[in-house]
């Protein structure tokens, strides 16, 4: 009798999975492949490999997955939605499952099983998915497996954003530059994925009961699964252990195929040449980069004119000047002689360790220097400036914008515009009369930077050099806009399905990079905004396609020096030459000292103040150390010298919560817990006086911290709500853990009108209504196991306030006269607090005037005085000698 096979094919965002079941329901064939943007070839190859099983049999074929609908239509077979397929597999093989967490290449899902299946899925952002992990792995110069192996030996977890790969890089790069271990960063990346999944997808619905982990990342990265288990506090019995977890959706599709008619395998193979994957139409075409090879040759000849003077280092006699640029992804070194000839240069990846790669490059440098010359001065710039300056005793540290300007002005005297595109950062400098008067940088998005192009080139199995060359003669460049990496990846895949070549994609990405620079960074309204004398620099401009795209879009010819990638280092070398004088003796580590130089790092928690900063301590082989992560000098091991400059942020934080608390023996009516959040930073004096007058012991939640945030992470219902609001959940959990008698967190639509000319005095809608959000999302409150009070109250109207508070609290056994008197005490305390702040402000101004100092007005909402929210900005301002007003 002819065998019938049930076949499930799952075409995901980055992979194709196939499962074949025999009539007994056993898996007889399974495969899992990345398709590198070419689904058709990958699907064809899978079916060819399965041909030996399917020939001479009947098959029932069902397709699923985010990119599977077009395939199903092409083959004229069934399609099942992936949640239904996954649910079917779960019910068949693990019916005890309460929650399934599935991570894929660009998607993430949480499925809750009960009377019906409820799904939470990421939208257009792929933060916290397999692609995110791949991007972070490349930053650490490894792959996903390598990241997993590194994480196995971690000692510390750092807070890293995961909502977007760019934000994560912004967190990771300083850690790398400051010497944090790759093991700790790897584990922190995986923890960021966990946090994103729980806070971003669960959105307030707790993950409880038996939990199954599905999808490639959770199958192949056991350390990621372990971070989920630790964060969710899962017991061993609550973890659903399954086989074939990376194939589970395909397995569900195979099970679903049992309900359809069988087909002959030959029919499927006959249709294979016509398969496609459906997607939105996109027919945009843009101008070609070059019309012909001759056009390209003329372009190359023009840009070959801007060359630095060079001289072999072994022919140099006399002083040498060193410039180091420790960039976000690369290490650059330039050495010049007395005539500013470039005698040595280095450009290479920093391999995730700017200090180590700098030391290696300097060892190479010192090995080439003759006895007739010596390095007399060094300047370092870039991301890793502080660490390298301290470690190698470099003479001077310079802001990178100044270093880049010095280099550009050397090639084009009178330059008035510089555009620098590096690995992760992008800068635009405007210069007037030799003075930098405008600096614009990419604030959060690196979709126009070098690492973006490199990551995409790697994703389609090309080196960045080959990928860039393919775009030069593209006849049909694809318009990809200026969107983020993940959105663009989706658009690229769709373009390839419609026949666009890799060269067309390469040209389109080059255009996109430049559009991002011009319209997102420079915010150019017209070509005049770009300036007249334009120098471009940064490693990204070694890419001729990017350079040509800039000239096409701006309509201007620009100067690209032949050392565009090391302009920061070259400018730093010129600064070294400017700063050196004959009496100066450098203390930089010599070549012999570098041979014995090594460094180790250790994480450490500072307990010298309430900030509890997470430090990275770099130990050098000569018994010196360099500490980063500290918000004040005490964390750096420096003797504490009190900074007496005015700091109204610090004053307000200490003053607003500075109220006596009744002892337990003095308490007549129990304990009231108040969360240290949002509007409480403005109104706490009222509530402290009000409840203390009534005989309650008032307990505030703990100071905000990352730990507080993680305590409430599971109940946050919105991915996009602000961080101060997300902190509320942790503060509420903190009060619940303290077992206070009641939690009081009122809704305050309006605050007192302080300016008679103000149009309105309402609070932010989030601030006003967040007590309601807590009421419907925190389990203990929903289950009525905690007395939680969140009335809407008119604190802007004392008379109405008395009436409303009596209405709310009369059930507590408190008389009207007591409540009215307590309200009066509350308003008196609130006014005293505001008066004290005003007086402190007057004192601050007097101090600044008396000592001929300046202050900076640091504006924000009341809760920005929370150190967890302001991230030490007031301390930073004070460290530069300014008062904080």
C-alpha positions, -999 to +999 in steps of 0.1 A: +000+000+000+013+035-009+026+055+021+011+089+028+033+116+043+022+147+061+045+176+052+048+209+070+068+238+056+074+269+078+087+299+058+098+324+085+114+358+084+150+344+080+147+306+078+127+277+062+118+246+082+104+214+068+090+184+087+078+151+072+056+128+093+048+092+084+014+077+089+023+067+125+030+104+132+068+099+136+092+125+122+111+109+093+126+140+079+134+175+092+156+203+081+162+239+092+180+264+069+186+301+067+176+314+033+198+346+031+170+365+013+166+338-014+136+318-003+130+302-037+164+285-039+162+274-003+128+259-007+138+242-039+169+227-022+148+214+007+123+197-015+151+181-035+167+167-004+133+153+006+127+138-028+139+103-018+112+102+009+084+116-012+089+097-045+065+069-049+043+082-020+014+105-016+018+136+004-004+161+022+014+195+022+006+225+044+026+257+044+028+282+073+049+312+084+052+349+079+065+345+043+046+314+034+013+325+019+027+331-016+045+298-016+012+280-007-006+298-035+022+290-060+021+253-052-017+252-049-016+237-014-031+246+019-019+275+042-024+276+079-017+306+101+014+300+122-003+305+156-029+278+147-001+255+136+019+261+167-012+256+189-019+223+172+016+210+179+014+222+215-019+205+221-006+173+205+028+170+221+026+192+253-010+197+263+001+207+298+016+240+284+001+272+298+024+296+280+046+292+249+074+317+242+086+315+206+115+336+192+123+336+155+146+355+132+127+387+131+096+379+151+087+370+187+055+356+201+040+347+234+010+324+233-013+319+263-033+287+263-066+283+281-102+282+270-089+300+239-054+309+226-043+345+231-012+356+212+011+386+218+035+393+188+060+420+179+050+444+152+074+462+129+104+461+153+126+431+155+143+441+187+148+411+210+147+385+182+172+363+164+183+391+141+189+413+171+211+386+186+230+383+153+236+420+152+249+421+188+271+391+182+287+408+152+295+438+175+314+413+198+331+398+167+315+364+171+283+346+161+252+336+180+269+304+192+299+323+203+277+348+222+261+319+240+295+304+249+307+338+262+275+343+283+281+310+300+311+325+320+296+359+329+298+375+363+278+407+359+246+418+340+246+453+326+214+471+316+212+471+278+183+483+257+168+457+234+138+475+218+161+485+190+195+471+179+208+507+176+199+516+212+216+484+223+248+493+204+247+526+221+247+508+255+273+482+245+299+503+228+308+524+259+310+491+279+334+477+254+354+509+253+356+510+291+369+475+293+338+455+304+343+418+297+328+403+266+313+375+287+294+400+308+282+419+277+271+387+260+250+377+290+236+412+292+225+410+256+206+378+263+190+394+294+180+423+272+162+399+249+144+384+279+134+419+292+121+429+258+100+398+254+085+401+289+079+438+290+073+444+253+052+414+244+035+402+276+024+438+281+011+432+316-002+396+312+019+375+336+037+344+324+025+317+348+023+279+349+040+255+326+062+273+300+074+260+267+103+276+248+101+274+210+120+286+179+156+286+167+172+311+192+157+294+222+168+260+209+203+268+199+211+292+227+207+275+260+220+305+279+191+326+265+167+300+277+184+300+311+180+338+314+143+334+308+141+307+334+159+328+360+140+360+352+106+342+353+117+323+384+106+290+369+110+258+388+122+228+369+088+212+369+073+244+352+096+241+322+081+221+294+108+200+278+102+192+241+120+178+212+122+195+178+114+229+193+129+248+163+106+229+140+074+232+161+055+255+138+064+233+108+054+203+129+020+219+136+016+225+099+023+189+092-004+179+117-028+203+101-022+187+067-039+156+080-072+173+073-067+180+036-066+159+004-033+142-006-015+152-038+011+135-060+047+146-053+053+151-090+027+178-091+045+197-064+079+193-081+064+204-115+052+237-099+084+244-081+100+266-108+071+291-105+071+296-067+071+330-052+064+347-019+037+373-017+043+408-004+033+444-010+039+460-043+069+483-045+079+495-079+099+526-069+131+531-090+158+557-085+185+572-106+215+550-115+248+558-097+269+557-129+257+557-165+288+538-178+322+525-170+337+557-184+316+577-161+329+557-132+365+561-144+362+599-145+348+598-109+377+577-097+403+600-114+387+631-098+388+617-063+424+603-066+437+639-065+432+644-028+461+625-013+482+630+018+519+634+015+537+602+027+571+592+037+585+558+048+590+558+085+625+544+083+636+575+064+624+599+091+648+616+115+636+637+144+602+641+161+571+620+154+536+630+164+510+603+172+472+604+167+449+577+179+412+575+171+394+548+191+362+547+171+329+528+177+339+498+157+375+505+145+409+516+158+428+541+137+464+554+142+483+581+123+519+592+128+533+623+111+567+639+110+578+675+114+566+683+078+532+666+084+541+637+061+521+606+070+548+581+080+526+554+096+489+545+096+467+518+109+430+511+102+414+480+116+384+465+135+387+471+173+375+434+177+353+446+206+384+458+225+397+492+216+425+491+241+439+457+231+438+466+194+455+499+200+483+482+220+488+457+191+490+485+165+514+506+187+536+475+191+537+473+153+545+510+151+574+509+176+589+479+158+593+501+127+607+533+143+644+538+138+667+551+166+670+584+147+633+593+155+610+592+184+574+599+193+574+631+214+536+637+218+504+617+214+467+627+212+438+603+215+402+609+204+370+589+199+348+566+219+377+550+238+396+582+246+393+580+284+404+544+288+433+546+263+445+579+276+446+565+311+460+530+302+488+542+279+495+576+295+487+594+263+496+631+265+463+646+255+426+637+249+407+657+223+370+659+214+366+640+182+348+668+163+379+690+167+402+662+156+381+656+125+380+694+117+418+696+119+422+668+095+396+682+070+411+717+071+445+702+061+430+688+029+407+717+021+417+749+038+386+770+046+364+739+047+329+749+058+311+715+059+323+681+071+302+650+068+316+620+087+300+585+086+316+559+108+307+525+119+278+535+142+279+572+144+274+600+119+284+636+123+278+668+104+300+698+112+295+733+099+324+757+102+324+795+101+357+814+099+377+785+113+353+779+142+329+749+145+295+765+151+272+736+145+275+699+152+247+674+144+250+638+153+227+607+148+208+606+180+195+571+181+194+555+146+225+541+129+207+530+097+229+553+077+262+541+092+289+517+082+279+489+105+244+489+090+258+483+055+282+457+068+255+438+087+233+437+057+262+426+034+269+397+058+233+388+058+234+381+021+267+362+023+289+390+009+319+409+022+312+446+024+338+453-003+321+429-028+286+441-018+296+477-024+311+470-059+280+452-070+260+484-066+282+506-088+268+495-121+233+487-110+207+495-137+177+495-114+186+507-078+157+500-053+144+529-033+146+518+003+139+552+019+155+561+052+140+535+075+156+515+103+175+483+097+146+459+104+121+478+083+146+480+055+154+443+058+117+435+051+117+459+022+149+444+007+135+409+009+104+420-009+124+436-036+144+405-041+113+384-044+103+408-072+135+402-090+159+429-077+195+418-078+220+421-050+236+449-070+202+468-071+199+463-033+235+475-028+229+507-048+196+513-030+212+510+004+240+534-006+213+559-015+195+552+017+226+558+038+231+592+022+194+602+025+196+593+062+226+615+066+211+645+047+176+644+059+177+628+093+211+641+106+217+673+088+179+678+084+188+695+051+160+716+036+180+726+005+214+718-010+227+751+003+225+737+038+254+714+029+279+742+024+303+749-005+336+735+006+326+699+016+349+672+030+336+637+036+354+613+058+349+581+078+354+545+066+319+544+050+331+569+023+357+544+011+326+529-005+324+546-039+287+539-042+280+559-010+302+587-022+286+588-056+251+587-040+260+618-020+271+637-051+240+626-069+216+637-042+233+669-033+243+679-069+278+689-056+313+676-060+330+669-026+365+661-014+372+626-002+408+624+011+426+592+004+428+587+042+391+593+047+389+564+072+416+577+095+409+615+094+402+616+132+436+600+139+453+622+113+437+653+129+448+641+163+483+638+150+482+674+137+470+685+172+499+666+188+523+685+166+506+719+175+507+712+212+543+700+215+570+723+226+607+715+230+606+715+269+579+689+270+587+653+279+561+626+271+552+600+297+535+577+271+543+540+275+574+531+254+577+502+231+595+482+257+568+490+283+541+480+258+557+445+255+550+438+291+516+457+292+485+438+300+451+446+315+423+428+333+388+439+342+364+432+369+329+443+376+322+460+410+293+476+428+301+509+445+285+512+479+298+546+488+265+564+482+229+556+474+235+555+436+252+521+440+269+525+406+279+495+386+316+499+380+341+484+356+376+484+371+404+481+346+437+469+363+469+476+344+501+456+347+520+485+364+495+484+393+475+514+380+437+512+376+410+530+357+374+529+368+343+537+347+306+536+354+309+560+384+287+590+388+310+607+412+347+608+422+342+584+451+334+556+427+367+563+408+387+558+440+394+595+442+394+611+477+360+627+481+360+664+480+326+679+485+313+699+456+297+729+471+282+742+439+244+746+441+224+716+430+186+722+431+179+688+418+196+672+447+181+696+471+145+690+458+150+652+459+161+653+496+136+680+506+104+666+490+107+633+509+121+648+541+092+642+565+091+625+599+075+590+600+055+579+630+070+549+648+049+518+649+040+525+686+028+560+676+007+548+648-030+548+655-045+537+623-020+515+605+005+520+576-001+538+543+023+530+515+029+556+488+049+549+457+079+572+450+067+579+414+054+605+389+032+632+405+042+621+440+075+639+434+055+671+435+027+663+459+043+641+485+046+669+511+008+671+511+002+634+515+029+630+541+014+657+563-022+646+556-018+610+566+006+616+595-019+641+610-045+614+608-023+590+627-010+568+599+026+556+595+036+567+559+060+544+541+076+554+508+087+528+483+124+524+479+146+546+457+142+539+420+167+515+405+171+489+378+161+463+403+129+482+411+121+483+374+126+445+370+104+438+400+074+452+381+084+444+345+060+416+341+029+437+347+038+466+323+010+467+297+026+490+272+059+487+254+060+524+244+050+541+277+078+562+292+104+547+316+092+568+346+058+552+341+072+517+338+090+522+371+056+526+388+050+489+386+082+481+405+074+506+432+040+491+437+055+456+440+080+470+465+051+483+487+032+450+483+063+431+494+065+453+525+029+443+534+017+478+542-019+480+553-030+502+523-014+516+492-025+551+483-018+564+448-043+590+437-052+602+402-045+640+400-059+655+367-049+691+376-022+707+398-024+741+414-022+769+389+010+787+396+009+812+367-022+833+363-015+837+326-012+800+320-037+785+295-041+753+316-026+734+345-035+698+337-011+669+343+002+646+316-025+620+307-001+592+317+006+609+351-031+614+357-043+580+349-015+557+357-030+547+391-059+532+370-033+513+348-019+498+380-054+488+392-061+467+362-026+451+356-011+442+390-023+407+400-024+413+438-045+444+432-068+428+406-073+399+430-082+423+458-055+408+481-041+443+486-060+474+497-053+498+469-068+533+467-066+554+436-093+581+437-095+610+413-088+641+435-088+679+428-056+690+446-059+723+427-091+731+447-087+730+486-124+732+492-134+705+468-104+685+480-118+684+515-152+672+503-137+645+480-113+631+506-141+629+531-162+610+505-133+586+499-121+581+535-152+582+556-154+544+553-121+542+571-137+555+604-123+590+601-145+620+610-151+650+587-134+674+611-102+652+613-101+650+575-106+688+570-079+696+596-055+671+579-061+687+545-052+721+560-020+706+573-013+690+539-016+723+520+005+741+546+033+715+542+030+717+504+034+755+505+063+753+529+080+729+506+075+751+475+087+782+496+118+763+507+126+754+471+122+790+460+144+803+488+170+777+479+169+789+443+175+825+455+205+813+476+219+794+446+218+826+425+234+846+452+262+820+455+269+820+418+269+858+417+292+860+447+317+835+433+315+848+397+302+814+385+276+803+360+247+780+364+227+758+340+189+756+342+181+719+341+144+717+331+122+687+333+091+672+350+090+668+388+101+632+386+133+640+367+148+647+401+149+609+405+185+598+400+174+566+381+157+589+356+182+617+352+212+594+350+235+617+369+232+647+346+232+671+375+264+656+388+280+659+354+270+695+351+285+702+386+317+684+376+323+710+349+320+739+374+284+749+368+256+752+393+224+732+387+193+754+388 
